[in-house]
Amino acid sequence: MTRIQDEHDKSGESKAVDTSKFKFRPQHLGMIKPTCIIMHPLPRRDEIHVDVDNDERAVYWRQERNGMWMRASLIAHIFGADGRILDYAAVG
């Protein structure tokens, strides 16, 4: 999934776009393969119906959590704390 990034739209052009035809609803789940995964860049608005959240193929919340840990590890590395974190993890 994707979304219109209207937070950068100073002129307001994106508000004129009708996105109602581009929503993922629970009835669409039957149209995709069981191995399909549903991702989203977040923040979510109304592109994906909330009832889709409970489907095991919806991985956007896990995607968000993984992104948080990735950013945390990059910050730790930038500040030279990654070695201390690994040492701490090995001890306890």
N, CA and C of each residue as an Amber inpcrd file, in Angstrom:
protein
   276
   0.8380000  -1.1760000   0.0000000   0.0000000   0.0000000   0.0000000
   0.8820000   1.2380000   0.0000000   0.2840000   2.3140000  -0.4110000
   0.9340000   3.6140000  -0.3250000  -0.1350000   4.6460000  -0.0090000
   0.2670000   5.8580000   0.1500000  -0.6950000   6.9080000   0.4580000
  -0.2380000   8.2080000  -0.1890000  -1.1560000   9.1350000  -0.3070000
  -0.7990000  10.4600000  -0.8040000  -0.0950000  11.2010000   0.3240000
   1.0700000  11.7240000   0.0460000   1.8260000  12.4570000   1.0620000
   1.4650000  13.9320000   0.9940000   0.2960000  14.2460000   1.5080000
  -0.1830000  15.6200000   1.4170000   0.4270000  16.5430000   2.4660000
   1.2360000  16.0030000   3.3830000   1.8730000  16.8720000   4.3670000
   2.8960000  17.8080000   3.7270000   3.3240000  17.4790000   2.5080000
   4.2740000  18.3240000   1.7840000   3.5840000  19.1660000   0.7040000
   2.2710000  19.0800000   0.6370000   1.5040000  19.7510000  -0.4080000
   1.0370000  21.1190000   0.0840000   1.8430000  22.1260000  -0.1670000
   1.5210000  23.4850000   0.2910000   0.3470000  24.0950000  -0.4790000
   0.1980000  23.7040000  -1.7440000  -0.8490000  24.3030000  -2.5690000
  -2.2150000  23.6590000  -2.3440000  -2.2530000  22.4810000  -1.7230000
  -3.5190000  21.8140000  -1.4620000  -4.0520000  21.0050000  -2.6230000
  -3.2280000  20.7760000  -3.6470000  -3.6750000  20.0340000  -4.8290000
  -4.1160000  18.6090000  -4.4960000  -3.4430000  17.9640000  -3.5650000
  -3.7460000  16.5580000  -3.2840000  -5.1130000  16.3810000  -2.6230000
  -5.6260000  17.4210000  -1.9980000  -6.9470000  17.3200000  -1.3730000
  -8.0500000  17.1770000  -2.4180000  -7.7770000  17.5890000  -3.6400000
  -8.7610000  17.4960000  -4.7150000  -8.8340000  16.0930000  -5.3100000
  -7.8750000  15.2320000  -4.9820000  -7.8390000  13.8800000  -5.5370000
  -8.8160000  12.9910000  -4.7760000  -9.6900000  12.3120000  -5.5090000
 -10.6410000  11.3800000  -4.9010000  -9.9560000  10.0290000  -4.7180000
  -9.6400000   9.6830000  -3.4800000  -8.9430000   8.4210000  -3.1990000
  -9.8940000   7.3200000  -2.7370000 -11.1870000   7.5660000  -2.7690000
 -12.1470000   6.5900000  -2.2410000 -12.1110000   5.2550000  -2.9840000
 -11.6670000   5.2560000  -4.2320000 -11.5880000   4.0030000  -4.9960000
 -10.3340000   3.2080000  -4.6670000  -9.4380000   3.7870000  -3.8990000
  -8.1450000   3.1640000  -3.6420000  -7.9880000   2.7880000  -2.1740000
  -8.9670000   2.0880000  -1.6440000  -8.9350000   1.6560000  -0.2510000
  -8.9050000   0.1310000  -0.1990000  -8.0980000  -0.3970000   0.7030000
  -8.0160000  -1.8440000   0.8730000  -8.9700000  -2.2300000   1.9960000
  -9.9630000  -3.0370000   1.6420000 -11.0240000  -3.4140000   2.5750000
 -10.9590000  -4.9140000   2.8680000 -11.6360000  -5.3520000   3.9350000
 -11.6050000  -6.7790000   4.2820000 -12.0140000  -7.7000000   3.1300000
 -12.9330000  -7.2840000   2.2840000 -13.3580000  -8.1380000   1.1710000
 -12.2390000  -8.3470000   0.1530000 -11.2410000  -7.4920000   0.1610000
 -10.1110000  -7.6560000  -0.7540000  -9.1620000  -8.7600000  -0.2960000
  -9.2240000  -9.1400000   0.9700000  -8.3260000 -10.1730000   1.4870000
  -8.4970000 -11.4910000   0.7390000  -9.7090000 -11.7890000   0.3110000
  -9.9660000 -13.0160000  -0.4320000  -9.3960000 -13.0000000  -1.8390000
  -8.9880000 -11.8430000  -2.3130000  -8.4560000 -11.7110000  -3.6670000
  -6.9430000 -11.8640000  -3.7310000  -6.2930000 -11.8870000  -2.5870000
  -4.8300000 -11.9860000  -2.5920000  -4.3990000 -13.3750000  -2.1260000
  -3.1980000 -13.7590000  -2.5130000  -2.6790000 -15.0760000  -2.1590000
  -2.4380000 -15.1770000  -0.6550000  -2.5190000 -16.3890000  -0.1200000
  -2.2310000 -16.5820000   1.3110000  -0.8040000 -16.1830000   1.6870000
   0.1020000 -16.1970000   0.7170000   1.4990000 -15.8480000   0.9910000
   1.7930000 -14.3610000   0.8070000   0.7980000 -13.6110000   0.3820000
   0.9700000 -12.1730000   0.1680000   1.1190000 -11.4680000   1.5160000
   1.9570000 -10.4510000   1.5670000   2.0360000  -9.6350000   2.7740000
   1.5540000  -8.2270000   2.4480000   0.9600000  -7.5940000   3.4390000
   0.4300000  -6.2470000   3.2640000   1.3050000  -5.3080000   4.0870000
   1.9870000  -4.4080000   3.3840000   2.8530000  -3.4300000   4.0410000
   2.3200000  -2.0300000   3.7570000   2.7460000  -1.0830000   4.5750000
   2.3200000   0.3020000   4.4140000   3.4070000   1.1980000   4.9870000
   3.6930000   2.3430000   4.3490000   4.7720000   3.2080000   4.8420000
   4.4200000   3.9720000   6.1210000   3.1540000   4.0490000   6.4610000
   2.6680000   4.7620000   7.6330000   3.0820000   6.2350000   7.5890000
   2.4190000   7.1450000   8.2020000   1.2320000   6.9090000   9.0060000
   0.0250000   6.5730000   8.1390000  -0.7650000   5.7070000   8.6630000
  -1.9460000   5.2650000   7.9290000  -3.0760000   6.2610000   8.1530000
  -3.8160000   6.4460000   7.1040000  -5.0260000   7.2610000   7.2150000
  -6.1940000   6.3060000   6.9980000  -6.8590000   6.4200000   5.8650000
  -7.9820000   5.5140000   5.6150000  -7.7490000   4.6460000   4.3800000
  -6.4780000   4.4190000   4.0310000  -6.1720000   3.5860000   2.8620000
  -6.4550000   2.1130000   3.1340000  -6.3100000   1.7070000   4.3870000
  -6.5340000   0.3160000   4.7840000  -7.5850000   0.3190000   5.8890000
  -8.6280000  -0.4610000   5.6950000  -9.6750000  -0.5630000   6.7120000
  -9.0990000  -1.2200000   7.9610000  -9.5190000  -0.7600000   9.1370000
  -8.9590000  -1.2750000  10.3940000  -9.2200000  -2.7690000  10.5920000
 -10.2480000  -3.3230000   9.9820000 -10.5220000  -4.7570000  10.1120000
  -9.4600000  -5.6120000   9.4340000  -8.6650000  -5.0230000   8.5550000
  -7.5760000  -5.7500000   7.8960000  -6.4160000  -5.9700000   8.8770000
  -6.3270000  -5.1450000   9.9160000  -5.2220000  -5.2300000  10.8780000
  -5.0750000  -6.6170000  11.5010000  -6.1640000  -7.3180000  11.6860000
  -6.1280000  -8.6260000  12.3480000  -5.7040000  -9.7630000  11.4350000
  -5.5750000  -9.5130000  10.1590000  -5.1440000 -10.5520000   9.2260000
  -3.6460000 -10.7870000   9.3830000  -3.2320000 -12.0420000   9.3870000
  -1.8100000 -12.3740000   9.6010000  -0.9050000 -11.8380000   8.4960000
  -1.4800000 -11.5010000   7.3460000  -0.6740000 -10.9680000   6.2410000
  -0.3870000  -9.4800000   6.3960000  -1.0970000  -8.8140000   7.3040000
  -0.8740000  -7.3880000   7.5550000   0.3320000  -7.2480000   8.4770000
   1.4330000  -6.7840000   7.9270000   2.6820000  -6.7260000   8.6980000
   3.1510000  -5.2940000   8.9530000   2.3040000  -4.3140000   8.7140000
   2.7570000  -2.9280000   8.8360000   3.0960000  -2.5360000  10.2700000
   2.4530000  -3.1290000  11.2720000   2.8220000  -2.7840000  12.6560000
   4.1610000  -3.4190000  13.0160000   4.3930000  -4.6360000  12.5370000
   5.7070000  -5.2670000  12.7420000   6.7700000  -4.4920000  11.9660000
   6.4130000  -4.0450000  10.7810000   7.3040000  -3.2310000   9.9500000
   7.6830000  -1.9490000  10.7010000   6.7150000  -1.3290000  11.3570000
   6.9820000  -0.1090000  12.1260000   7.9250000  -0.3980000  13.2990000
   7.6670000  -1.4830000  14.0270000   8.5020000  -1.8490000  15.1750000
   9.9240000  -2.1760000  14.7330000  10.0740000  -2.9150000  13.6430000
  11.4090000  -3.2240000  13.1240000  12.1480000  -1.9510000  12.7290000
  11.4340000  -1.0020000  12.1500000  12.0440000   0.2680000  11.7740000
  12.5300000   1.0450000  12.9870000  11.7610000   0.9680000  14.0830000
  12.1730000   1.6420000  15.3100000  13.4950000   1.0630000  15.8180000
  13.6090000  -0.2760000  15.8410000  14.8400000  -0.9070000  16.3240000
  16.0020000  -0.6490000  15.3750000  15.7290000  -0.5600000  14.0980000
  16.7880000  -0.2430000  13.1400000  17.3260000   1.1690000  13.3910000
  16.4200000   2.1290000  13.5850000  16.8590000   3.4960000  13.8770000
  17.6140000   3.5650000  15.2030000  17.1490000   2.8190000  16.2160000
  17.8350000   2.8010000  17.5140000  19.2440000   2.2410000  17.3690000
  19.3970000   1.1890000  16.5680000  20.7310000   0.5990000  16.3940000
  21.6600000   1.5420000  15.6320000  21.1320000   2.2680000  14.6700000
  21.9550000   3.2420000  13.9500000  22.4140000   4.3720000  14.8710000
  21.5150000   4.8450000  15.7170000  21.8860000   5.8990000  16.6670000
  22.9450000   5.3810000  17.6360000  22.7700000   4.1530000  18.1350000
  23.7620000   3.5620000  19.0410000  25.1190000   3.4520000  18.3510000
  25.1140000   3.0490000  17.0970000  26.3680000   2.9190000  16.3520000
  27.0290000   4.2860000  16.1310000  26.2430000   5.2730000  15.7640000
  26.7740000   6.6170000  15.5220000  27.4590000   7.1630000  16.7750000
  26.8660000   6.8980000  17.9360000  27.4270000   7.4090000  19.1870000
  28.3880000   6.4250000  19.8580000  28.7230000   5.3520000  19.1520000
  29.7070000   4.4090000  19.6610000  29.2390000   3.5690000  20.8300000
  27.9450000   3.4240000  20.9910000  27.4130000   2.6540000  22.1190000
  27.0920000   1.2170000  21.7510000  27.2250000   0.8460000  20.4940000
  26.8210000  -0.4980000  20.0830000  27.6660000  -1.5780000  20.7520000
  28.9580000  -1.3540000  20.9250000  29.8090000  -2.3360000  21.5920000
  29.4060000  -2.5410000  23.0380000  29.0970000  -1.4500000  23.7340000
  28.6660000  -1.5610000  25.1330000  27.3340000  -2.2850000  25.2440000
  26.4520000  -2.0640000  24.3100000  25.1580000  -2.7550000  24.3190000
  25.3720000  -4.2500000  24.1340000  26.2410000  -4.6280000  23.1980000
  26.5270000  -6.0500000  22.9770000  27.1860000  -6.6760000  24.2020000
  28.1050000  -5.9570000  24.8500000  28.7430000  -6.4640000  26.0660000
  27.7160000  -6.6720000  27.1690000  26.8140000  -5.7220000  27.3220000
  25.7710000  -5.8140000  28.3440000  24.8520000  -7.0070000  28.0650000
  24.5080000  -7.2030000  26.8030000  23.6230000  -8.3080000  26.4290000
  24.2960000  -9.6540000  26.6790000  25.6020000  -9.7290000  26.4860000
  26.3290000 -10.9860000  26.6880000  26.4000000 -11.3570000  28.1650000
  26.4220000 -10.3630000  29.0410000  26.5290000 -10.6120000  30.4850000
  25.1820000 -11.0050000  31.0710000  24.1590000 -10.3170000  30.6600000
  22.9100000 -10.5180000  31.3690000  21.8070000 -10.9950000  30.5660000
